[in-house]
């Protein structure tokens, strides 16, 4: 019974940490993805590929690169959390 209670406490701590890390990572990607569009608007007058504004490509590219970088950082942080809390 004591072991079960300790396991429940460990998984509760792990789940709380997981939710916090995930929320932080979503904000770390969403906020820059939205606000990167603002300075990119200066390139709106430059058209490429049959009239598509360059600012759309620039904002999308930076957002994708940032997202991929955050995926690897998220994996690193979660690995560290696994080792710290679950002892793996």
JOUR-V104129 format. One record per residue. N is the residue number from 1. PSI is psi in degrees with one decimal (none if undefined). D_LAST is the distance of its C-alpha to the last C-alpha in Angstrom with 2 decimals. Layout:
# JOUR-V104129
N,PSI,D_LAST + N,PSI,D_LAST
This chain:
# JOUR-V104129
1,-39.1,22.85 + 2,-39.9,21.11 + 3,-41.5,17.70 + 4,-42.0,18.41 + 5,-39.9,19.39 + 6,-41.7,16.29 + 7,-41.5,14.11 + 8,-41.5,16.67 + 9,-41.6,16.49 + 10,-46.6,12.74 + 11,-31.6,13.29 + 12,-44.6,16.50 + 13,-43.0,15.08 + 14,-46.6,12.53 + 15,-41.2,15.56 + 16,-42.9,17.85 + 17,-42.0,15.82 + 18,-45.0,15.56 + 19,-42.0,19.32 + 20,-46.3,20.19 + 21,-43.0,18.46 + 22,-42.1,20.04 + 23,-43.2,23.40 + 24,-43.4,23.40 + 25,-37.9,22.69 + 26,-40.5,25.42 + 27,-38.2,27.82 + 28,-23.0,26.94 + 29,-41.4,28.05 + 30,-46.8,30.80 + 31,-51.3,32.78 + 32,-35.0,33.25 + 33,-35.4,33.90 + 34,-47.2,36.71 + 35,-12.9,38.15 + 36,-19.7,38.14 + 37,-30.2,40.94 + 38,-54.8,43.25 + 39,-23.8,43.75 + 40,-17.8,43.73 + 41,-18.2,46.85 + 42,-21.3,48.88 + 43,10.7,48.56 + 44,-32.6,49.91 + 45,-14.3,53.29 + 46,122.3,51.94 + 47,137.8,51.96 + 48,165.0,50.38 + 49,64.5,50.18 + 50,37.7,53.28 + 51,7.7,53.04 + 52,129.2,49.37 + 53,138.2,48.79 + 54,-31.8,46.61 + 55,-29.7,44.86 + 56,-43.9,43.16 + 57,-40.9,41.58 + 58,-47.0,40.55 + 59,-41.8,38.80 + 60,-42.9,37.06 + 61,-47.5,35.94 + 62,-38.8,34.49 + 63,-41.1,32.74 + 64,-45.0,31.13 + 65,-43.5,30.07 + 66,-43.0,28.62 + 67,-44.0,26.75 + 68,-41.6,25.23 + 69,-43.0,24.25 + 70,-30.6,22.61 + 71,-45.9,20.59 + 72,-39.4,19.02 + 73,-38.3,18.55 + 74,-44.0,17.00 + 75,-40.9,14.40 + 76,-47.2,13.70 + 77,-39.7,13.62 + 78,-35.3,11.39 + 79,-43.4,8.74 + 80,-40.6,9.31 + 81,-42.4,9.32 + 82,-46.1,6.04 + 83,-39.1,4.66 + 84,-48.0,7.78 + 85,-44.6,8.22 + 86,-13.1,5.58 + 87,32.4,3.79 + 88,none,0.00
